[in-house]
Amino acid sequence: MAAVRDEKGRFAPGSGGGPGRPKREREIEYYRIMETTVTAAAWRAIIVKAVEQAKRGDAVARKFIADYLIGTPPQRHELTGADGDPLKVQIIEVVKSGE
């Protein structure tokens, strides 16, 4: 059955969306498979190899290690107007809640 949407393209109340995010049970199952397949010794060997590759200049290995150690950097996006110039924001009025 197709999902029903309103005039703005949003899902109508009571109408489910697409396949969406996998069920939590499925994630747990995949985690258990990986946990039982990749032993601590195997993971250590993978990390040692990645460190060796990173030291030799492998950018993918450096990124892999950095992502695990310090996480991925936040993404920055610069928004521009139609003419390519930076967008200008003008605050016209500030209204306090309850006024």
ChimeraX commands (.cxc) that place a marker at each C-alpha (Angstrom):
marker #1 position 0.00,0.00,0.00 radius 0.5
marker #1 position 1.41,3.40,-1.00 radius 0.5
marker #1 position 1.96,6.01,1.70 radius 0.5
marker #1 position -0.49,8.91,1.64 radius 0.5
marker #1 position 1.01,12.41,1.55 radius 0.5
marker #1 position -0.47,15.86,2.13 radius 0.5
marker #1 position -0.31,18.81,-0.29 radius 0.5
marker #1 position 3.22,19.68,0.95 radius 0.5
marker #1 position 4.55,16.16,0.34 radius 0.5
marker #1 position 4.67,15.20,4.01 radius 0.5
marker #1 position 3.36,11.86,5.22 radius 0.5
marker #1 position -0.27,12.22,6.24 radius 0.5
marker #1 position -1.24,11.24,9.81 radius 0.5
marker #1 position -1.53,7.46,10.09 radius 0.5
marker #1 position 0.43,6.88,6.89 radius 0.5
marker #1 position 3.77,5.19,7.36 radius 0.5
marker #1 position 6.87,6.24,5.45 radius 0.5
marker #1 position 9.31,4.22,3.40 radius 0.5
marker #1 position 11.52,1.39,4.61 radius 0.5
marker #1 position 13.32,3.80,6.92 radius 0.5
marker #1 position 15.91,2.84,9.48 radius 0.5
marker #1 position 16.52,-0.89,10.11 radius 0.5
marker #1 position 14.89,-2.37,13.17 radius 0.5
marker #1 position 16.99,-2.33,16.33 radius 0.5
marker #1 position 16.87,-6.15,16.50 radius 0.5
marker #1 position 18.56,-6.33,13.09 radius 0.5
marker #1 position 21.34,-3.98,14.21 radius 0.5
marker #1 position 21.90,-6.07,17.33 radius 0.5
marker #1 position 22.08,-9.24,15.21 radius 0.5
marker #1 position 24.68,-7.67,12.87 radius 0.5
marker #1 position 26.69,-6.45,15.85 radius 0.5
marker #1 position 26.70,-9.94,17.39 radius 0.5
marker #1 position 27.87,-11.47,14.09 radius 0.5
marker #1 position 30.73,-8.98,13.86 radius 0.5
marker #1 position 31.59,-9.37,17.54 radius 0.5
marker #1 position 31.90,-13.17,17.22 radius 0.5
marker #1 position 33.74,-13.02,13.88 radius 0.5
marker #1 position 36.29,-10.28,14.56 radius 0.5
marker #1 position 38.24,-11.32,17.62 radius 0.5
marker #1 position 40.28,-8.88,19.72 radius 0.5
marker #1 position 43.45,-10.36,18.23 radius 0.5
marker #1 position 42.14,-9.89,14.69 radius 0.5
marker #1 position 41.10,-6.31,15.44 radius 0.5
marker #1 position 44.55,-5.60,16.92 radius 0.5
marker #1 position 46.17,-6.92,13.73 radius 0.5
marker #1 position 43.90,-4.70,11.62 radius 0.5
marker #1 position 44.81,-1.63,13.67 radius 0.5
marker #1 position 48.54,-2.42,13.61 radius 0.5
marker #1 position 48.38,-2.75,9.81 radius 0.5
marker #1 position 46.44,0.52,9.49 radius 0.5
marker #1 position 49.04,2.33,11.63 radius 0.5
marker #1 position 51.86,0.96,9.46 radius 0.5
marker #1 position 50.04,2.09,6.31 radius 0.5
marker #1 position 49.32,5.53,7.79 radius 0.5
marker #1 position 52.99,5.98,8.67 radius 0.5
marker #1 position 53.87,5.18,5.03 radius 0.5
marker #1 position 51.56,7.99,3.91 radius 0.5
marker #1 position 48.33,6.13,3.16 radius 0.5
marker #1 position 45.61,8.82,3.43 radius 0.5
marker #1 position 42.77,6.30,3.78 radius 0.5
marker #1 position 44.54,4.60,6.71 radius 0.5
marker #1 position 45.16,8.00,8.36 radius 0.5
marker #1 position 41.48,8.90,8.00 radius 0.5
marker #1 position 40.39,5.49,9.36 radius 0.5
marker #1 position 42.54,5.92,12.47 radius 0.5
marker #1 position 41.60,9.56,13.02 radius 0.5
marker #1 position 37.89,8.81,12.66 radius 0.5
marker #1 position 38.14,6.16,15.38 radius 0.5
marker #1 position 40.32,8.23,17.70 radius 0.5
marker #1 position 38.83,11.72,17.41 radius 0.5
marker #1 position 35.74,11.29,15.24 radius 0.5
marker #1 position 34.87,12.85,11.92 radius 0.5
marker #1 position 35.07,16.62,11.70 radius 0.5
marker #1 position 31.80,18.53,11.44 radius 0.5
marker #1 position 30.79,19.52,7.94 radius 0.5
marker #1 position 30.72,23.22,7.08 radius 0.5
marker #1 position 28.66,24.67,4.28 radius 0.5
marker #1 position 28.81,28.22,3.00 radius 0.5
marker #1 position 25.51,29.51,1.69 radius 0.5
marker #1 position 25.52,32.06,-1.08 radius 0.5
marker #1 position 22.88,34.10,-2.81 radius 0.5
marker #1 position 21.91,33.83,-6.48 radius 0.5
marker #1 position 24.75,36.21,-7.40 radius 0.5
marker #1 position 27.33,34.08,-5.58 radius 0.5
marker #1 position 27.84,36.62,-2.81 radius 0.5
marker #1 position 27.46,35.55,0.84 radius 0.5
marker #1 position 23.93,35.63,2.20 radius 0.5
marker #1 position 23.14,38.57,4.45 radius 0.5
marker #1 position 20.88,38.06,7.45 radius 0.5
marker #1 position 18.96,40.99,8.82 radius 0.5
marker #1 position 17.08,40.69,12.11 radius 0.5
marker #1 position 14.05,42.91,11.84 radius 0.5
marker #1 position 12.43,42.44,15.23 radius 0.5
marker #1 position 13.08,40.37,18.32 radius 0.5
marker #1 position 9.96,39.33,20.20 radius 0.5
marker #1 position 10.20,37.70,23.63 radius 0.5
marker #1 position 8.01,34.69,24.21 radius 0.5
marker #1 position 4.73,35.60,25.88 radius 0.5
marker #1 position 4.64,39.21,24.67 radius 0.5
marker link #1:1,2 radius 0.2
marker link #1:2,3 radius 0.2
marker link #1:3,4 radius 0.2
marker link #1:4,5 radius 0.2
marker link #1:5,6 radius 0.2
marker link #1:6,7 radius 0.2
marker link #1:7,8 radius 0.2
marker link #1:8,9 radius 0.2
marker link #1:9,10 radius 0.2
marker link #1:10,11 radius 0.2
marker link #1:11,12 radius 0.2
marker link #1:12,13 radius 0.2
marker link #1:13,14 radius 0.2
marker link #1:14,15 radius 0.2
marker link #1:15,16 radius 0.2
marker link #1:16,17 radius 0.2
marker link #1:17,18 radius 0.2
marker link #1:18,19 radius 0.2
marker link #1:19,20 radius 0.2
marker link #1:20,21 radius 0.2
marker link #1:21,22 radius 0.2
marker link #1:22,23 radius 0.2
marker link #1:23,24 radius 0.2
marker link #1:24,25 radius 0.2
marker link #1:25,26 radius 0.2
marker link #1:26,27 radius 0.2
marker link #1:27,28 radius 0.2
marker link #1:28,29 radius 0.2
marker link #1:29,30 radius 0.2
marker link #1:30,31 radius 0.2
marker link #1:31,32 radius 0.2
marker link #1:32,33 radius 0.2
marker link #1:33,34 radius 0.2
marker link #1:34,35 radius 0.2
marker link #1:35,36 radius 0.2
marker link #1:36,37 radius 0.2
marker link #1:37,38 radius 0.2
marker link #1:38,39 radius 0.2
marker link #1:39,40 radius 0.2
marker link #1:40,41 radius 0.2
marker link #1:41,42 radius 0.2
marker link #1:42,43 radius 0.2
marker link #1:43,44 radius 0.2
marker link #1:44,45 radius 0.2
marker link #1:45,46 radius 0.2
marker link #1:46,47 radius 0.2
marker link #1:47,48 radius 0.2
marker link #1:48,49 radius 0.2
marker link #1:49,50 radius 0.2
marker link #1:50,51 radius 0.2
marker link #1:51,52 radius 0.2
marker link #1:52,53 radius 0.2
marker link #1:53,54 radius 0.2
marker link #1:54,55 radius 0.2
marker link #1:55,56 radius 0.2
marker link #1:56,57 radius 0.2
marker link #1:57,58 radius 0.2
marker link #1:58,59 radius 0.2
marker link #1:59,60 radius 0.2
marker link #1:60,61 radius 0.2
marker link #1:61,62 radius 0.2
marker link #1:62,63 radius 0.2
marker link #1:63,64 radius 0.2
marker link #1:64,65 radius 0.2
marker link #1:65,66 radius 0.2
marker link #1:66,67 radius 0.2
marker link #1:67,68 radius 0.2
marker link #1:68,69 radius 0.2
marker link #1:69,70 radius 0.2
marker link #1:70,71 radius 0.2
marker link #1:71,72 radius 0.2
marker link #1:72,73 radius 0.2
marker link #1:73,74 radius 0.2
marker link #1:74,75 radius 0.2
marker link #1:75,76 radius 0.2
marker link #1:76,77 radius 0.2
marker link #1:77,78 radius 0.2
marker link #1:78,79 radius 0.2
marker link #1:79,80 radius 0.2
marker link #1:80,81 radius 0.2
marker link #1:81,82 radius 0.2
marker link #1:82,83 radius 0.2
marker link #1:83,84 radius 0.2
marker link #1:84,85 radius 0.2
marker link #1:85,86 radius 0.2
marker link #1:86,87 radius 0.2
marker link #1:87,88 radius 0.2
marker link #1:88,89 radius 0.2
marker link #1:89,90 radius 0.2
marker link #1:90,91 radius 0.2
marker link #1:91,92 radius 0.2
marker link #1:92,93 radius 0.2
marker link #1:93,94 radius 0.2
marker link #1:94,95 radius 0.2
marker link #1:95,96 radius 0.2
marker link #1:96,97 radius 0.2
marker link #1:97,98 radius 0.2
marker link #1:98,99 radius 0.2
view
